[in-house]
Amino acid sequence: MQWRCAHKTFDLKMPIIMGILNVTPDSFSDGGLYQDIDDALAHAQDMVEQGASIIDVGGESTRPGSDPVTPDEEWDRIAEVVRRLVQEDICVSVDTRHASVAKRALAAGASIINDVSGFRDPAMVEVLRESDAGLVVMHMQGEPKTMQIDPQYDDVVTEVRDFLRTRAQALEAAGIDRERICLDPGPGFGKTARQTIDLLRNLHEIIRLGYPVMVAVSRKSFIGSAYGIENPLDRDEASATEALMACELGALVVRTHNVAATVEALKGLRPYVLLGLGSNVALVGQPGEEQEAKIAQINQAIGQLCLLPDSQIVDIAGFYESKPAYYEDQEDFVNTVVLLRSGLPPKELLGYLHAIENSLGRVRSLENGPRTIDIDILDYQLYAYETNDLVLPHPRVAERDFVVKPLLELLPHHVLADGTPVDSVPESQRLGHASPIAAPINNEGSKDGSKDDPKDTSTR
C-alpha cells in the first residue's frame, strides 16, 4: 500500500511515524512549549532524527472543551514554522479544519492536510481537490468544545467505520485519488474511554476499508483512564504500547508526541501472515449437513491456530464455497483466509501448520485431492523466496478465486511480498470459483469490543 502526499510517496510496507508539533498556547500536553520558532524547529529536527517521517504542525488546540481560533490567528502561529520545515526538506502535515489555512499551508509547501472534522466542509474538499497533497480523514462526533459531553453510539465501531467509508468515497467522487487518503478513527474525539478502547480493539474493521489507517492515541485521556496515569506527560510508554497493538491490527501511520519511545515499541511489531484454509471432506455430519461439517473442521483448525506460540489471529474472512480447481472429480470445498501476526519464522510456522493438518486427519496421497483440512501460507510479510519446502508468496494465489475473494475481503488492494497484486488475474480466468456462504465475518452485527483489561487485544 502507498500513501501519496504531494512530492512524497510513502511505501507502507512498515508503519511510518508522524511527529506532533503543536505551536499553540493551550494544547493538552505540550501547549506553550513550542511557540518560539527556534524551539519548534529544534524539536521538529529532533523528531526527524529519532525516526519521524512526517511532522504534523498544529496551530489550533482541539482538545476537549477548547475554544476555536480564527483562521488568520491559526495561520499566524504556524506560517513561519511550516515554511522553515519545508525549506529543510521535511515532509510537513498541517493539522487544521479551516480551508483557508489548508490553502495557505499547501502553497507554502505542506504535503498533507490532517482534518479532525473529516473534510465535511466543501471548501476544504475543493482546496484538496486542486492539489496533490495527502489527506488524513478523521472521525469526530460533535465539535471540540462539546464533543466529550456524553457522546452516544449504538455501535461505535460500525458508526465510525461507516462514516470514514462515506467520507472517503465522497472524496474519491470529488476527484481525489484513493492513494492520497489516510483514515483516522479519532480515538478520544467525541468518544468515552470505553468507546475508544472498543474502537481500537476492533481496528481491523477500519483496515478492511482498504485505505492506510492512522493510530493517533498519544497521551490521550483514555490512556489515563485505562492505565491509571493522570499526567499526560507520563503516558508516553502506554501510548507506545497502544500504538504497537494498533499496528499489529493493521495501522500504518502512527501520530505521536514521543517519537523515540514509539520507534522502540514498534521494534516488537511481528510480521503479518496470510493463511488460506480449505476443507472438502467431512469426517462427521449427517447427509445434507456436509457444508456445516466442513466449516466446523475449519473452525477446529482456527482454534488450534489460536494456540500457536508468539502468534495472534487478527482477522478472519467469511466462509466461501468453491469448486475444485485442479483435480475436479471431488466434492466442493469450503474456504476462508486468516490474517495472523506471528514471530515464528516461515519454515517453523509451516511445521506447526502441518501438525494441525495431521491432527485433523489430513491425507496427502493425491495431489490437489480431497482433504479434511488444508492450510497454506499465502503471503508472509517481506518474505519472497523459494526453497524445496516452501515458496513465498504462494505461487498460485492470484489464480485461485477461492483465495482471492476472502483475502481481498480482509485486505482490499493487497499486494504480495513479491510485488504481485492479489487481483492481478481477472475473475473470469481464476480457478475454483468461489461464492460467499454467508455475510462476511465481522462486517455487520454486534461488537463485543475488548475485555476489562485495557491491554487486552481481543477482537470479536
C-alpha positions in Angstrom: 0.0 0.0 0.0 1.2 3.5 -0.8 0.2 6.9 0.5 0.8 9.7 -2.0 1.4 13.1 -0.4 2.4 15.7 -3.0 6.1 15.2 -3.9 6.4 12.4 -1.3 5.1 8.8 -1.7 5.3 6.6 1.3 5.7 2.8 0.7 3.8 1.5 3.7 5.5 -1.9 3.9 6.1 -1.0 7.5 4.4 1.7 9.7 5.7 5.3 9.4 5.7 7.8 12.2 4.2 11.3 12.3 5.7 13.5 15.0 3.4 16.1 16.7 4.5 19.7 16.8 1.9 22.0 18.5 2.7 25.7 18.2 -0.2 26.6 20.5 -0.5 28.0 23.9 -3.2 25.6 25.1 -2.7 22.1 23.6 -3.5 19.5 26.3 0.0 18.1 27.0 2.5 20.4 25.3 0.7 23.8 25.0 3.2 26.7 25.1 6.3 24.6 24.8 7.0 25.3 21.2 5.5 28.8 20.5 9.0 30.1 19.9 10.0 29.4 16.3 13.5 28.2 17.1 12.3 25.9 19.8 9.7 24.5 17.4 12.2 23.9 14.7 14.7 22.3 17.0 12.0 19.9 18.3 10.9 19.0 14.8 14.5 18.3 13.9 14.9 16.1 16.9 11.8 14.1 16.0 13.1 13.6 12.5 16.4 12.3 13.8 14.6 9.9 16.1 12.7 8.4 13.2 9.7 10.6 12.3 8.9 10.7 8.5 6.4 13.5 8.9 6.0 16.5 11.2 2.4 17.4 11.9 2.1 21.1 12.7 -0.9 22.4 14.6 -1.9 26.0 15.4 -5.3 25.3 17.0 -5.9 23.2 20.0 -8.8 20.7 19.5 -8.6 19.2 23.0 -11.9 18.6 24.7 -13.5 21.9 25.7 -11.1 24.0 23.7 -12.2 27.3 22.2 -11.8 27.8 18.4 -9.4 30.4 17.0 -9.8 32.4 13.8 -8.1 31.0 10.6 -5.9 34.1 10.5 -4.7 33.6 14.1 -4.1 29.9 13.4 -2.0 30.7 10.3 0.0 33.3 12.0 1.0 30.7 14.6 2.2 28.1 12.1 3.2 30.0 8.9 6.9 30.5 9.6 7.3 27.1 11.1 5.8 25.4 8.0 7.9 27.4 5.6 11.1 26.7 7.5 10.4 23.0 7.8 9.7 22.8 4.1 13.0 24.6 3.4 14.7 21.8 5.4 13.0 19.3 3.0 10.9 17.8 5.9 7.5 16.4 5.0 5.0 18.7 6.6 1.5 17.9 7.6 -0.8 20.7 8.8 -3.5 19.8 11.4 -6.3 22.2 10.5 -10.1 22.2 9.9 -10.1 25.5 8.1 -10.0 25.7 4.3 -8.1 29.0 4.1 -5.4 27.7 6.4 -5.1 24.5 4.4 -4.8 26.5 1.2 -2.0 28.7 2.6 -0.2 25.7 4.0 -0.2 23.9 0.7 1.0 27.0 -1.1 3.9 27.1 1.5 4.9 23.6 0.6 3.0 21.4 3.1 2.4 17.8 1.8 -0.5 16.7 4.0 -3.7 18.2 5.5 -4.9 16.5 8.6 -8.6 17.5 9.2 -10.2 16.5 12.5 -13.6 17.3 11.0 -13.2 14.7 8.3 -13.3 17.1 5.3 -17.0 17.7 5.8 -16.5 21.4 4.7 -17.0 21.5 0.8 -14.5 24.4 0.7 -11.9 22.1 2.3 -12.6 19.4 -0.2 -12.2 21.9 -3.0 -8.8 23.0 -1.7 -7.6 19.4 -1.6 -9.1 18.6 -5.0 -7.0 21.3 -6.6 -3.8 19.9 -5.0 -1.9 16.6 -5.0 -1.5 16.6 -1.2 -2.2 13.7 1.1 -5.3 13.8 3.4 -5.9 12.4 6.9 -9.7 12.0 7.3 -10.7 11.8 10.9 -13.9 10.9 12.7 -15.2 13.2 15.4 -18.6 13.3 16.9 -19.6 16.9 17.6 -17.1 19.8 18.0 -14.0 20.0 20.2 -15.8 22.4 22.6 -18.6 19.9 23.4 -17.6 16.5 22.0 -16.9 14.9 25.3 -20.3 15.8 26.8 -21.9 12.4 26.9 -21.0 11.0 23.5 -23.6 8.4 22.4 -23.3 5.5 19.9 -25.5 2.5 19.2 -22.3 0.8 17.9 -19.2 2.8 17.9 -17.2 0.5 15.6 -19.8 0.3 12.9 -20.7 4.0 13.0 -17.1 5.2 12.8 -16.3 2.7 10.1 -19.3 3.8 8.0 -18.6 7.5 8.5 -15.0 7.0 7.3 -16.1 4.9 4.3 -18.7 7.5 3.3 -16.2 10.4 3.6 -13.5 8.5 1.6 -16.0 7.6 -1.1 -17.2 11.3 -1.3 -13.6 12.5 -1.6 -12.9 10.0 -4.4 -16.1 11.1 -6.2 -14.8 14.7 -5.9 -11.7 13.6 -7.9 -9.2 12.9 -5.1 -7.3 9.7 -5.7 -7.7 6.8 -3.3 -3.9 6.6 -2.7 -3.9 10.1 -1.2 -6.4 9.2 1.5 -5.5 8.1 5.1 -8.2 7.3 7.7 -8.1 8.2 11.4 -10.9 6.7 13.6 -10.4 9.6 16.0 -9.7 8.0 19.4 -10.9 10.3 22.2 -12.7 12.7 19.8 -16.4 12.5 20.8 -15.8 9.1 22.4 -15.6 7.9 26.0 -12.7 5.9 27.2 -14.7 2.7 26.9 -15.9 3.6 23.4 -12.3 4.5 22.3 -11.0 1.1 23.6 -13.8 -0.8 21.8 -12.9 1.0 18.6 -9.2 0.4 18.9 -9.5 -3.3 19.7 -11.6 -3.7 16.6 -9.4 -1.5 14.3 -9.3 -4.3 11.7 -12.8 -3.2 10.8 -11.4 0.1 9.6 -8.4 -1.7 7.9 -11.0 -3.6 5.8 -11.9 -0.4 4.0 -8.7 -0.6 2.1 -7.0 2.7 3.0 -4.0 3.4 5.1 -5.1 3.9 8.7 -3.6 6.2 11.3 -3.4 5.5 15.0 -3.4 8.8 17.0 -3.6 7.8 20.6 -0.6 9.7 22.0 -1.1 10.9 25.6 -4.9 10.9 25.3 -7.3 10.8 28.2 -8.5 7.2 27.5 -4.9 6.1 28.2 -5.0 7.9 31.5 -8.3 6.2 32.4 -7.3 2.7 31.2 -3.8 2.7 32.7 -4.3 4.9 35.7 -1.9 7.6 34.6 -3.1 11.1 35.5 -0.4 13.3 34.0 -0.5 13.3 30.1 3.3 13.7 30.0 3.7 10.4 31.9 1.6 8.5 29.3 4.3 8.0 26.6 5.2 4.4 27.3 1.5 3.4 27.5 0.9 5.4 24.3 3.6 3.5 22.5 2.2 0.2 23.7 -1.2 1.1 22.3 0.4 2.2 19.0 2.1 -1.2 18.7 -1.2 -3.0 19.3 -2.9 -0.9 16.7 -0.1 -1.6 14.2 -0.5 -5.3 14.8 -4.1 -4.9 13.8 -3.0 -3.1 10.6 -2.5 0.6 11.3 0.3 2.0 9.1 0.7 5.6 10.3 1.5 6.5 14.0 0.9 10.0 15.2 2.9 10.6 18.4 4.5 13.1 20.7 7.3 10.9 21.8 9.0 9.5 18.6 11.8 7.7 20.3 9.5 5.7 22.6 7.3 4.8 19.7 10.2 3.7 17.5 11.4 1.5 20.3 8.0 0.0 20.9 7.5 -0.8 17.1 10.6 -2.9 17.2 8.2 -5.5 18.7 5.9 -5.5 15.6 5.5 -9.0 14.3 5.2 -9.7 10.5 1.7 -10.4 9.2 1.0 -13.8 7.6 -2.0 -14.7 5.4 -3.1 -18.3 5.6 -5.6 -20.0 3.3 -7.8 -22.7 4.8 -9.9 -25.2 3.0 -11.8 -28.4 3.6 -13.9 -30.7 1.4 -14.0 -34.0 3.4 -16.4 -34.0 6.3 -15.4 -36.5 9.0 -18.8 -36.2 10.8 -22.2 -34.9 9.9 -25.5 -36.2 8.5 -26.4 -36.2 4.8 -27.2 -32.6 3.8 -25.0 -31.2 6.6 -21.7 -31.7 4.8 -21.1 -27.9 4.4 -21.6 -27.3 8.1 -19.2 -30.1 8.9 -16.6 -28.7 6.7 -17.0 -25.3 8.4 -16.7 -27.0 11.7 -13.4 -28.6 10.7 -12.0 -25.2 9.6 -13.1 -23.8 12.9 -11.2 -26.5 14.7 -8.1 -25.6 12.7 -8.6 -21.9 13.6 -8.9 -22.9 17.2 -5.5 -24.6 17.0 -4.0 -21.5 15.3 -5.0 -19.6 18.4 -2.6 -21.7 20.3 0.5 -21.1 18.1 3.4 -19.6 20.1 4.2 -15.9 19.6 1.2 -15.5 17.3 -2.2 -13.8 17.2 -5.1 -14.0 14.9 -6.0 -10.5 13.7 -8.9 -11.1 11.4 -10.8 -13.9 9.6 -12.7 -13.7 6.3 -16.1 -15.1 5.8 -16.6 -18.7 4.5 -16.8 -19.3 0.8 -17.9 -22.4 -1.1 -15.7 -23.2 -4.1 -15.5 -25.6 -7.0 -12.4 -27.9 -7.1 -9.7 -26.2 -9.1 -7.2 -28.8 -10.3 -8.4 -32.3 -9.6 -12.0 -31.8 -10.4 -13.5 -35.2 -9.5 -14.2 -34.4 -5.9 -16.6 -32.6 -3.6 -16.9 -28.8 -3.4 -14.7 -27.0 -0.8 -15.3 -24.6 1.9 -12.6 -21.9 2.2 -11.5 -18.9 4.2 -8.4 -16.7 4.8 -6.9 -15.9 8.2 -4.7 -12.9 8.9 -2.2 -13.6 11.5 0.7 -11.8 13.3 3.5 -14.2 14.1 7.0 -14.2 15.4 7.5 -17.7 14.0 9.9 -17.9 11.0 8.2 -19.2 7.9 9.6 -22.8 8.0 8.9 -23.2 11.7 5.4 -21.9 11.1 4.9 -24.4 8.3 5.8 -27.2 10.6 3.1 -26.1 13.1 0.6 -25.9 10.2 1.4 -29.5 9.1 0.9 -30.7 12.6 -2.6 -29.1 12.7 -3.4 -30.7 9.4 -2.3 -34.1 10.6 -4.3 -33.8 13.8 -7.4 -33.3 11.7 -6.8 -36.3 9.5 -5.2 -34.7 6.5 -4.3 -37.3 3.8 -1.7 -36.4 1.1 -2.0 -39.4 -1.2 -3.4 -37.5 -4.2 -2.0 -34.1 -5.2 -4.8 -31.4 -5.0 -7.1 -34.2 -3.9 -9.7 -34.4 -1.2 -8.7 -33.3 2.3 -10.2 -32.8 5.7 -8.1 -29.6 6.1 -5.6 -27.7 4.1 -3.6 -24.7 5.5 -1.4 -22.8 3.1 0.9 -19.9 3.8 -0.3 -17.4 1.1 1.9 -14.4 2.0 4.4 -13.7 4.7 5.4 -10.0 5.1 8.7 -9.1 3.5 9.5 -12.7 2.5 9.8 -13.5 -1.1 11.9 -16.7 -1.7 11.9 -20.3 -2.9 13.2 -23.4 -1.2 12.5 -27.1 -1.7 10.0 -27.0 1.2 8.4 -23.6 0.8 7.8 -20.9 -1.8 6.7 -17.4 -0.6 4.4 -15.9 -1.6 2.4 -18.9 -2.6 2.8 -19.0 -6.4 -0.8 -19.7 -7.2 -2.5 -17.1 -5.0 -3.7 -14.8 -7.8 -5.1 -17.6 -10.0 -7.3 -19.1 -7.2 -10.7 -17.5 -6.9 -11.2 -19.2 -3.5 -8.2 -17.4 -2.2 -8.5 -14.0 -3.9 -12.1 -13.3 -2.7 -11.6 -14.0 1.0 -8.2 -12.4 1.1 -9.4 -9.1 -0.5 -12.3 -9.1 2.0 -9.6 -8.6 4.7 -7.1 -6.5 2.8 -8.5 -4.7 -0.3 -5.9 -3.9 -2.9 -3.4 -6.1 -1.2 0.0 -6.6 -2.9 2.0 -9.8 -2.2 5.5 -9.6 -0.8 7.0 -10.1 -4.3 5.0 -7.1 -5.7 2.2 -9.1 -7.3 -1.3 -7.6 -6.8 -3.6 -10.2 -5.5 -6.3 -9.2 -8.1 -3.8 -9.4 -11.0 -5.7 -12.2 -12.7 -9.3 -11.4 -13.9 -12.0 -13.2 -12.1 -13.1 -14.9 -15.3 -9.7 -16.6 -15.6 -9.3 -17.7 -12.0 -9.7 -21.3 -10.9 -12.0 -22.7 -8.2 -14.9 -20.2 -8.5 -15.9 -19.2 -5.0 -19.2 -17.8 -3.6 -19.8 -16.5 -0.1 -21.8 -18.8 2.1 -23.0 -16.1 4.5 -22.3 -12.4 5.3 -18.5 -11.9 5.9 -17.5 -12.3 9.5 -17.1 -9.0 11.5 -18.7 -6.9 8.7 -22.1 -6.4 10.3 -23.8 -7.2 13.6 -22.9 -6.6 17.2 -19.4 -5.9 18.5 -18.1 -7.3 21.7 -15.2 -5.0 22.0 -12.4 -5.6 24.4 -12.2 -7.1 27.9 -11.9 -5.1 31.0 -8.1 -5.2 30.8 -7.1 -2.1 28.7 -4.1 -4.0 27.3 -6.3 -6.9 26.1 -6.0 -7.3 22.3 -9.1 -9.5 21.8 -11.2 -8.8 18.7 -14.7 -10.2 18.1 
